[in-house]
């Protein structure tokens, strides 16, 4: 069973969500993250942006990194002044060439379904970085994060 929690890292709180790389676990893990801090503290627009980007990244991990089976996914979130820092780790296959996809907008006529994920991630996310360390993929990026006025 996935274990979620928050921990203090270098005087900031980092929230962690753990899931297994199957569609149901990822959907449930994303829902847990959206209902918990820090995402529940965000404005409606920034929470929606986070949901879109995180869903794209997590689904890419399920479909591509773990195409041959299942494994763990760790989502870490840290809320800063006007920014949400995201780190996602998995132990699936490395990105081709161990580099981020270009994220160019594809021609819709050339695609049977999908293909817009990396374009969305690159358009909505900032400071994207990817590295492979041993058997672990680590993707980092930031998103706009204004707190809700509630």
trRosetta pair geometry for C-beta under 8 A, 3 or more apart (Angstrom, degrees):
i j d omega theta_ij theta_ji phi_ij phi_ji
2 17 7.3 25 162 178 132 64
2 18 4.1 -178 -157 93 92 84
2 19 5.1 -11 -93 -88 149 46
2 20 7.0 -135 -63 -18 103 76
2 25 6.9 135 -36 -162 129 106
2 29 6.3 -94 164 -94 178 105
3 18 5.4 20 53 36 56 136
4 15 7.6 13 178 177 96 87
4 16 6.3 -175 -152 98 57 64
4 17 4.7 3 -118 -113 108 61
4 18 6.2 -154 -75 19 60 77
4 32 6.0 -152 -51 146 163 139
4 36 7.2 175 149 -12 143 172
5 15 7.5 -155 114 -150 29 60
5 16 5.7 -2 62 56 64 97
6 13 5.3 2 -178 -173 118 106
6 14 6.9 159 -155 81 66 39
6 15 4.8 -33 -98 -100 86 67
6 16 7.1 165 -93 14 32 74
6 37 7.3 2 -76 83 139 110
7 13 7.5 153 79 -151 26 61
7 14 5.9 -23 64 62 75 89
7 16 6.8 8 9 -5 101 119
8 11 7.0 11 -178 -100 101 21
8 12 7.3 146 -156 71 62 26
8 13 6.1 -42 -99 -96 59 59
8 14 7.7 131 -127 17 12 80
9 12 5.9 -34 71 67 76 78
9 13 7.6 103 22 -140 78 13
9 14 4.5 16 9 -6 127 126
9 78 7.2 -80 57 -95 124 133
12 78 5.6 58 132 -161 125 120
12 80 7.4 -15 -144 -86 146 80
13 37 8.0 1 121 126 139 125
13 38 7.9 141 97 -59 111 111
13 78 7.0 164 90 -130 50 77
13 79 7.5 -3 72 36 95 90
14 76 5.4 4 174 -173 112 105
14 77 6.9 155 -162 74 63 38
14 78 4.6 -35 -104 -78 77 99
15 33 7.7 134 124 -134 125 82
15 36 6.6 169 -168 122 146 119
15 37 6.1 -178 -71 102 146 74
15 38 6.0 -168 3 -10 136 82
15 76 7.1 157 81 -154 46 52
15 77 4.8 -17 60 61 98 94
15 78 7.5 171 17 -76 70 46
16 74 6.5 -19 -162 -169 103 94
16 75 7.0 147 -157 82 51 54
16 76 5.1 -16 -100 -100 78 77
16 77 7.9 -177 -76 21 34 69
17 29 5.3 130 154 -171 117 95
17 32 5.9 155 -135 93 124 115
17 33 4.8 -68 -40 -74 164 102
17 36 7.8 157 -77 50 116 140
17 74 7.6 149 78 -160 48 48
17 75 4.4 -15 61 63 98 107
17 76 7.9 -172 23 -73 67 35
17 77 7.7 25 0 -2 104 106
18 29 7.3 -117 95 -125 25 126
18 72 6.7 -28 -163 -159 96 103
18 73 7.3 151 -157 81 49 56
18 74 5.6 -15 -104 -106 75 71
18 75 7.7 -162 -73 25 30 74
19 25 4.5 150 -175 150 97 99
19 26 5.6 125 136 -89 148 47
19 28 7.1 158 -122 75 121 86
19 29 3.3 -63 -64 -57 139 151
19 58 7.8 23 69 -149 143 125
19 72 7.6 136 81 -156 38 57
19 73 5.0 -20 69 63 85 104
19 75 7.4 20 10 -3 105 109
20 25 4.2 -1 55 121 79 176
20 70 5.5 29 171 172 101 122
20 71 7.2 -177 -152 101 71 13
20 72 6.5 -51 -105 -100 57 46
20 73 7.1 141 -129 14 8 89
21 25 7.2 -31 -10 72 8 126
21 26 6.9 35 -136 -55 40 112
21 61 5.9 -113 -125 128 113 99
21 62 5.0 175 -175 -104 83 68
21 65 7.2 -113 -135 84 152 101
21 66 4.0 101 129 16 152 166
21 70 4.8 180 65 -148 88 69
21 71 5.4 15 10 52 126 58
21 72 7.3 -33 -22 18 93 2
21 73 5.5 115 -71 -33 82 111
21 90 6.7 73 -73 -141 128 127
21 92 6.7 97 -88 -59 170 127
22 25 4.9 79 56 15 81 106
22 26 6.9 -161 82 -7 35 92
22 62 6.7 110 -121 -135 16 117
22 70 5.5 -21 -50 -112 92 129
23 26 6.0 -62 -145 40 26 109
23 27 6.1 26 158 -19 65 109
23 59 7.9 35 -116 -119 78 84
23 62 6.2 105 -72 -177 60 160
24 27 5.7 -55 -145 37 29 111
24 28 6.2 24 157 -13 65 109
25 28 5.8 -56 -144 42 29 108
25 29 5.9 31 155 -21 65 110
26 29 5.6 -53 -140 39 29 112
26 30 6.2 30 158 -19 63 105
26 58 4.7 155 -161 156 119 121
26 59 6.8 141 137 -77 153 57
26 61 7.7 167 -106 69 137 108
26 62 5.7 -81 -29 -53 154 133
26 73 7.0 32 -98 44 91 155
27 30 6.0 -55 -148 36 26 109
27 31 6.5 27 152 -18 61 108
28 31 5.6 -55 -148 37 32 113
28 32 6.4 36 152 -21 65 102
29 32 5.6 -49 -148 33 33 113
29 33 6.5 32 152 -18 64 105
29 58 7.4 -174 82 -143 119 150
29 73 7.3 136 101 84 172 116
29 75 6.8 134 156 11 119 133
30 33 5.6 -54 -149 36 33 113
30 34 6.3 33 153 -20 66 106
30 51 7.2 95 175 -142 114 75
30 54 6.0 153 -127 121 105 118
30 55 6.0 59 -136 -86 159 77
30 58 6.2 -143 -65 30 116 165
31 34 5.7 -54 -145 36 32 111
31 35 6.4 22 159 -12 65 110
32 35 6.1 -67 -149 42 27 104
32 36 6.1 10 160 -10 66 120
33 36 6.1 -70 -140 43 26 102
33 39 5.6 73 148 2 75 145
33 54 7.0 -125 96 163 150 163
33 75 6.2 -41 -86 106 145 145
33 77 7.0 120 -156 -16 113 142
34 39 5.1 -88 -126 117 38 144
34 40 7.1 96 157 -67 45 75
34 47 7.0 93 -148 -174 89 105
34 50 7.8 159 -104 102 82 112
34 51 6.0 37 -98 -94 125 105
35 39 7.7 21 15 80 18 111
35 40 5.9 26 -177 -69 27 122
36 39 6.6 59 70 39 57 95
36 40 6.1 -159 100 -9 8 116
37 40 6.0 -69 -75 43 46 98
37 41 5.8 39 -127 -22 80 114
37 79 7.7 -80 174 -11 89 139
38 41 5.3 -57 -169 33 63 119
38 42 7.0 73 140 -40 80 95
38 77 5.6 -145 32 129 107 121
38 78 7.6 76 -6 -163 148 14
38 79 3.8 179 -147 -43 160 127
38 84 6.6 -179 98 -121 130 105
38 145 7.5 19 137 -162 125 137
39 42 5.8 -43 -160 8 44 118
39 47 5.7 102 -180 -130 84 91
39 50 5.8 -154 -125 105 107 152
39 51 7.9 102 -163 -62 135 80
39 77 7.1 -29 -44 168 90 170
39 84 7.8 58 -89 -132 69 150
40 47 7.6 54 -105 -115 25 134
41 79 7.0 8 69 -112 136 165
41 147 5.4 -40 154 -133 94 88
41 148 6.2 -149 174 14 41 97
42 46 4.3 -117 178 91 120 109
42 47 4.2 155 85 -61 115 83
42 50 6.6 104 47 -1 170 139
42 84 7.2 -24 -84 -57 134 135
42 145 5.6 -82 -112 -149 112 75
42 146 6.9 91 -155 71 73 48
42 147 6.5 -91 -111 -116 36 36
42 148 6.1 72 115 -38 19 88
43 46 4.7 79 55 16 87 102
43 47 6.7 -156 85 -8 39 89
43 146 4.7 10 -10 85 124 97
43 147 6.9 85 -40 116 77 15
43 148 5.1 153 -88 -89 45 60
43 149 7.3 38 -103 -12 93 79
44 47 5.9 -59 -144 39 25 111
44 48 6.3 28 156 -21 63 108
44 148 7.2 80 -32 -109 62 104
45 48 5.8 -57 -151 35 28 112
45 49 6.5 28 152 -18 64 105
45 146 7.9 22 65 47 102 112
46 49 5.5 -47 -146 35 36 114
46 50 6.4 40 153 -20 65 103
46 84 7.4 140 168 -12 115 127
46 143 6.9 134 -165 138 89 105
46 144 5.3 -116 -116 104 107 86
46 145 5.3 136 174 -113 145 39
46 146 5.5 164 -25 35 146 72
47 50 5.6 -52 -149 37 32 113
47 51 6.4 36 151 -23 64 105
47 148 7.9 7 -30 -62 123 110
48 51 5.6 -52 -148 33 32 114
48 52 6.5 32 154 -19 64 104
49 52 5.9 -55 -151 34 31 110
49 53 6.3 20 158 -10 66 109
49 124 5.4 -173 -164 -167 102 126
49 143 5.9 167 118 -170 113 123
49 144 6.6 32 75 50 158 95
50 53 6.1 -61 -143 43 29 104
50 54 5.8 21 164 -13 67 115
50 84 6.2 -10 -97 78 125 161
50 86 7.9 163 -141 -67 94 135
50 143 5.4 142 -88 107 80 163
50 145 7.7 55 -61 -93 125 91
51 54 6.2 -58 -136 43 22 105
51 55 6.0 24 162 -20 61 112
52 55 6.0 -61 -148 36 22 109
52 56 6.5 21 156 -18 61 108
52 120 6.4 -109 151 169 112 131
52 124 6.6 85 90 14 119 176
53 56 5.8 -56 -151 35 30 112
53 57 6.4 25 156 -15 66 107
53 86 7.8 168 116 22 124 169
53 120 6.9 -160 -96 134 65 97
53 121 5.6 109 -142 -116 86 67
53 124 5.2 -140 -70 95 116 129
53 125 5.5 125 -142 -58 143 103
53 141 7.5 -121 168 96 138 140
53 143 6.2 -170 38 -88 156 133
54 57 5.8 -56 -144 39 32 108
54 58 6.0 26 160 -15 68 111
54 75 7.2 52 -150 -139 117 140
54 86 7.1 -140 -89 -141 95 149
54 88 8.0 156 -137 -69 77 135
55 58 6.0 -58 -139 42 26 106
55 59 6.0 22 163 -15 64 112
56 59 6.1 -61 -144 41 22 106
56 60 6.3 26 156 -22 61 108
56 117 4.4 161 -162 -150 109 92
56 118 7.9 175 161 -62 127 35
56 120 5.6 -174 -74 83 164 125
56 121 5.4 -148 104 -61 138 99
57 60 5.8 -57 -152 33 29 113
57 61 6.7 31 151 -22 63 102
57 88 5.7 143 144 22 133 166
57 121 6.3 106 -65 -109 88 130
57 139 6.4 -162 -154 96 128 153
58 61 5.6 -50 -154 29 35 114
58 62 6.7 34 150 -17 65 102
58 73 6.6 89 -135 169 88 159
58 75 7.5 -24 -83 -73 113 127
58 88 7.2 -132 -78 -144 71 147
59 62 5.5 -49 -148 36 38 112
59 63 6.1 27 157 -11 69 111
59 117 7.4 -133 79 -116 109 140
60 63 5.9 -62 -139 46 29 104
60 64 5.5 -18 177 21 69 118
60 65 7.4 66 129 -10 71 96
60 117 5.8 151 -66 151 115 154
60 118 7.8 84 -95 -62 151 82
61 64 7.0 -72 -121 54 15 81
61 65 4.6 -27 -152 30 61 126
61 66 6.4 38 153 3 70 102
61 73 5.8 100 126 -105 155 128
61 88 7.2 -123 -54 151 143 128
61 90 5.0 155 -153 -39 126 162
61 92 6.3 150 -167 19 79 145
61 137 7.9 -174 -119 78 102 141
62 65 7.7 16 -25 48 12 87
62 66 5.9 -42 -139 55 34 113
63 66 8.0 68 30 58 13 73
63 67 6.5 19 160 -84 40 86
64 67 5.8 -9 -141 -43 22 108
64 92 7.5 114 105 132 59 142
64 93 7.0 -104 147 64 71 113
65 90 5.2 78 130 105 155 143
65 92 2.8 103 152 90 91 140
65 93 5.2 -164 -147 46 50 69
65 94 8.0 67 -125 -56 88 10
65 137 6.2 -100 -126 13 139 154
66 69 6.0 -90 -171 80 85 48
66 70 5.7 52 179 -115 136 33
66 71 5.5 -159 -106 25 121 93
66 90 7.1 -100 -42 175 105 135
66 92 4.3 -97 -58 -103 67 131
66 93 7.6 -174 -62 7 30 84
67 92 7.8 101 6 -169 63 126
67 93 7.0 -23 24 10 97 133
68 93 7.3 93 10 -39 111 117
71 90 6.5 106 97 -172 111 89
71 91 4.9 -112 157 65 144 97
71 92 5.8 176 48 -66 132 77
72 90 6.8 -176 95 -133 57 62
72 91 6.2 46 52 11 86 110
73 88 6.8 -10 -172 -170 95 95
73 89 7.3 159 -157 82 48 50
73 90 5.0 -15 -104 -91 73 99
74 87 8.0 -12 111 113 93 89
74 88 7.1 163 84 -153 55 46
74 89 4.5 -4 55 55 104 98
74 90 7.5 -177 20 -70 69 50
75 86 7.3 -30 -164 -160 85 92
75 87 7.6 150 -158 83 40 54
75 88 5.4 -7 -105 -106 68 83
76 86 7.3 143 82 -159 58 44
76 87 4.4 -9 60 60 107 100
76 88 7.6 -166 25 -73 69 39
76 89 7.8 29 -2 -1 106 101
77 84 6.2 -18 -161 -175 100 100
77 85 7.1 146 -158 79 47 56
77 86 5.8 -9 -103 -103 73 68
77 87 8.0 -160 -68 26 35 69
78 84 7.5 151 76 -162 43 52
78 85 4.5 -14 61 59 96 107
79 83 7.8 158 -159 89 46 49
79 84 5.7 -22 -105 -108 66 72
79 85 7.8 -155 -73 21 19 76
79 145 6.0 -148 -139 150 86 151
80 83 4.6 -8 66 65 106 93
80 84 7.5 -173 25 -83 75 24
80 85 6.2 55 -9 -18 113 105
80 145 7.4 104 54 62 61 134
82 144 6.9 -40 172 -153 75 68
82 145 6.1 137 173 65 24 72
82 146 6.4 8 -124 -79 68 66
83 142 4.9 -8 -172 -175 112 125
83 143 7.2 139 -159 69 62 39
83 144 6.9 -60 -106 -122 54 31
83 145 5.3 74 -179 27 6 109
84 142 6.4 150 75 -160 49 67
84 143 4.6 -19 59 61 105 93
84 144 7.5 15 13 89 93 18
84 145 3.8 125 -34 -64 89 137
85 140 7.3 -8 -175 -165 89 96
85 142 5.2 -31 -99 -101 59 90
86 125 7.9 -80 44 -130 129 117
86 139 8.0 -13 118 112 96 86
86 140 6.8 160 88 -151 60 49
86 141 5.4 -13 61 65 105 73
86 142 6.8 166 14 -97 81 33
86 143 6.6 40 -15 -5 121 104
87 138 6.5 -13 -167 -166 97 93
87 139 7.2 158 -153 82 47 50
87 140 5.0 -11 -101 -100 77 82
88 138 7.5 157 80 -151 46 45
88 139 4.8 -11 58 59 95 100
89 136 5.6 -5 -167 -174 107 110
89 137 6.5 160 -151 82 52 58
89 138 5.1 -10 -99 -100 87 73
89 139 7.8 -174 -75 23 41 66
90 136 7.3 157 80 -152 30 65
90 137 5.1 -7 59 53 80 107
91 135 5.3 32 -152 132 91 99
91 136 5.7 -39 -94 -98 71 63
91 137 7.4 -169 -84 13 20 81
92 137 6.5 -31 55 5 76 130
94 98 5.2 -25 167 -90 129 78
94 132 4.8 1 -122 -98 116 145
94 137 6.3 165 -116 -82 54 104
95 98 5.8 107 66 -124 87 25
95 99 6.1 -134 110 55 125 28
95 100 6.5 -28 177 -87 165 32
95 101 7.3 -132 -163 -36 119 75
95 130 6.0 17 2 158 150 152
95 132 7.4 -145 24 -54 83 112
95 137 6.9 114 -24 -131 86 125
96 99 7.6 -48 92 48 59 75
96 101 7.9 58 47 -79 103 83
98 130 7.6 -173 174 121 59 110
98 131 7.8 29 177 -146 102 40
98 132 5.0 -84 -135 3 111 128
99 130 6.8 131 -151 73 28 126
100 103 7.5 -12 148 -26 104 109
100 118 7.5 151 173 -149 89 122
100 128 6.1 85 -108 136 165 124
100 129 7.9 -118 -39 -144 131 20
100 130 4.9 152 -60 3 89 132
101 118 4.3 -70 85 -119 122 167
102 118 7.2 89 72 127 42 138
103 118 3.8 -125 -97 137 78 94
103 119 4.9 148 -179 -84 76 42
103 121 6.5 -115 -115 64 129 89
103 122 3.6 90 150 -3 166 143
103 123 7.6 -170 163 -27 126 75
104 119 6.7 -37 107 -88 16 103
105 116 7.4 17 -137 -127 65 83
105 119 4.9 92 -88 -130 60 148
106 110 6.2 -116 171 67 104 112
106 111 5.5 75 122 -39 139 129
106 115 4.6 -39 30 142 156 123
106 116 6.7 -117 31 -79 102 63
106 119 7.3 -131 -2 -32 75 137
107 110 4.4 70 78 3 100 111
107 111 7.4 161 85 -9 56 91
108 111 6.0 -72 -149 41 38 104
111 114 6.6 -130 174 71 128 48
111 115 4.2 -115 -122 14 148 149
114 117 6.6 0 -172 -25 97 102
116 119 5.1 -64 -165 46 62 117
116 120 5.8 64 139 -25 87 103
117 120 5.9 -62 -153 36 28 108
117 121 6.2 23 156 -17 67 108
118 121 5.3 -48 -138 38 38 114
118 122 6.0 34 161 -15 68 107
119 122 6.1 -59 -144 42 25 105
119 123 6.1 23 157 -19 63 114
120 123 5.8 -60 -140 39 27 109
120 124 5.9 1 171 3 67 115
121 124 6.7 -69 -137 49 19 93
121 125 5.3 -9 176 8 62 127
121 128 7.2 84 143 -98 100 141
121 141 7.4 -141 179 -57 94 175
122 125 6.5 -54 -107 52 19 95
122 128 6.6 -63 -109 -11 69 154
124 143 6.8 8 146 -124 91 98
125 128 5.5 76 117 -66 123 102
125 141 4.0 -3 -175 171 128 140
125 142 6.9 128 -166 63 76 38
125 143 6.0 -54 -113 -80 66 80
126 141 6.5 131 61 -173 39 84
126 142 4.8 -40 71 69 94 90
126 143 7.1 157 19 -85 89 31
127 140 7.2 -48 123 123 94 94
127 141 6.0 152 80 -141 69 52
127 142 5.0 32 44 14 117 104
128 139 7.4 -21 -159 -169 85 89
128 140 7.3 154 -151 87 38 56
128 141 4.5 -2 -96 -95 67 107
129 139 7.4 164 85 -153 49 46
129 140 4.8 -5 56 58 94 100
129 141 7.4 172 19 -69 60 63
130 137 7.1 -21 -162 -168 96 89
130 138 7.1 155 -152 84 49 55
130 139 5.2 -11 -101 -103 83 73
130 140 7.8 -172 -74 23 39 68
131 137 8.0 161 87 -154 39 48
131 138 5.3 -12 61 60 81 102
132 136 7.2 157 -158 82 54 46
132 137 5.8 -26 -103 -100 74 61
132 138 7.7 172 -90 19 26 77
133 136 5.2 -20 68 65 83 99
133 138 6.3 14 9 -3 109 121
